């Protein structure tokens, strides 16, 4: 099962990590990679370098950062491979202990076959035969 883990830091963005924090995160990333759990990870630059694009009632609007609501800002993400949601939660707890105050939203990602039965029933039957 693949999970997307979105990290939302509690502190204001743009404060660079200390050398110790970088080393601790590097060690965690190494542990997760060796365990075959970590598929991808990146931190996000400050929202002042970004934009939000919204479609509402057929109208597109673009809002340049920075964004005022810090509780909604995504500080980074990871895509992990775990056997269960519980395992994904355990890895995320380890991440938060290194990353610091904030929250991480964990979302199960769709696999390629999730829609097969609805879109192409005969293909789904062939895969399960």
CORSUL-V333735 format. One record per residue. N is the residue number from 1. PHI is phi in radians with two decimals (999 if undefined). PSI is psi in whole degrees, -180 to 180 (999 if undefined). NEAR is the number of other C-alpha atoms within 10 Angstrom. Layout:
N_PHI_PSI_NEAR ; N_PHI_PSI_NEAR
This chain:
1_999_135_13 ; 2_-1.82_140_20 ; 3_-2.23_141_22 ; 4_-1.70_126_20 ; 5_-1.99_113_22 ; 6_-1.75_125_21 ; 7_-1.74_128_24 ; 8_-2.08_104_20 ; 9_-1.24_149_21 ; 10_-1.38_-31_15 ; 11_-1.47_163_12 ; 12_-1.04_146_11 ; 13_-1.35_165_18 ; 14_1.61_-3_12 ; 15_-1.51_115_8 ; 16_-1.19_148_8 ; 17_-1.24_155_11 ; 18_-1.34_167_9 ; 19_-1.07_-37_9 ; 20_-1.15_-43_9 ; 21_-1.10_-39_14 ; 22_-1.10_-44_14 ; 23_-1.13_-43_13 ; 24_-1.12_-42_16 ; 25_-1.17_-40_17 ; 26_-1.05_-41_13 ; 27_-1.14_-41_13 ; 28_-1.12_-45_16 ; 29_-1.04_-41_17 ; 30_-1.11_-44_13 ; 31_-1.04_-45_13 ; 32_-1.19_-36_17 ; 33_-1.19_-46_14 ; 34_-1.09_-34_10 ; 35_-1.35_-6_10 ; 36_1.32_18_12 ; 37_-1.61_-42_19 ; 38_-1.43_121_20 ; 39_-1.74_-37_14 ; 40_-2.84_149_13 ; 41_-2.74_147_14 ; 42_-2.71_149_10 ; 43_-1.68_154_12 ; 44_-1.73_143_15 ; 45_-1.30_167_13 ; 46_-0.95_149_17 ; 47_-1.11_-17_19 ; 48_-1.09_-19_12 ; 49_-1.68_5_10 ; 50_-2.06_-171_13 ; 51_-2.66_158_13 ; 52_-2.03_134_12 ; 53_-2.03_128_9 ; 54_-2.23_139_12 ; 55_-2.01_121_9 ; 56_-2.44_120_7 ; 57_0.94_40_6 ; 58_1.45_-3_7 ; 59_-1.87_128_7 ; 60_-1.63_134_9 ; 61_-2.27_147_10 ; 62_-2.14_128_10 ; 63_-2.08_121_11 ; 64_-1.37_148_12 ; 65_-1.29_171_13 ; 66_-1.39_161_16 ; 67_-1.86_137_15 ; 68_-1.25_-39_9 ; 69_-1.37_91_7 ; 70_-1.16_-26_16 ; 71_-1.17_-17_13 ; 72_-1.71_-5_12 ; 73_-1.34_138_20 ; 74_-1.66_123_20 ; 75_-1.55_-20_22 ; 76_3.06_180_16 ; 77_-2.60_162_19 ; 78_-2.48_146_19 ; 79_-1.96_122_20 ; 80_-2.14_157_24 ; 81_-1.94_116_20 ; 82_-2.34_157_19 ; 83_-1.33_-21_10 ; 84_-2.78_168_12 ; 85_-1.09_-37_14 ; 86_-1.07_-41_10 ; 87_-1.14_-41_13 ; 88_-1.06_-39_22 ; 89_-1.12_-42_17 ; 90_-1.09_-44_11 ; 91_-1.12_-38_17 ; 92_-1.17_-37_21 ; 93_-1.04_-43_14 ; 94_-1.08_-42_11 ; 95_-1.05_-48_18 ; 96_-1.10_-33_15 ; 97_-1.11_-29_12 ; 98_-1.53_-44_17 ; 99_-1.24_-32_17 ; 100_1.81_-173_12 ; 101_-0.96_141_12 ; 102_2.62_-167_14 ; 103_-2.41_158_18 ; 104_-2.25_125_22 ; 105_-1.60_130_14 ; 106_-1.92_125_19 ; 107_-2.25_129_14 ; 108_-1.22_132_17 ; 109_-1.61_149_13 ; 110_-1.22_144_11 ; 111_-1.71_163_10 ; 112_-0.94_-35_7 ; 113_-1.48_-2_12 ; 114_-1.01_-33_11 ; 115_-1.87_-3_12 ; 116_-0.98_-48_15 ; 117_-1.08_-33_13 ; 118_-1.41_-38_11 ; 119_-1.51_-46_11 ; 120_-2.34_84_10 ; 121_-0.99_-38_11 ; 122_-1.20_-32_11 ; 123_-1.18_-42_14 ; 124_-1.11_-41_16 ; 125_-1.11_-40_11 ; 126_-1.15_-39_8 ; 127_-1.20_-31_10 ; 128_-1.65_1_6 ; 129_-1.39_999_6
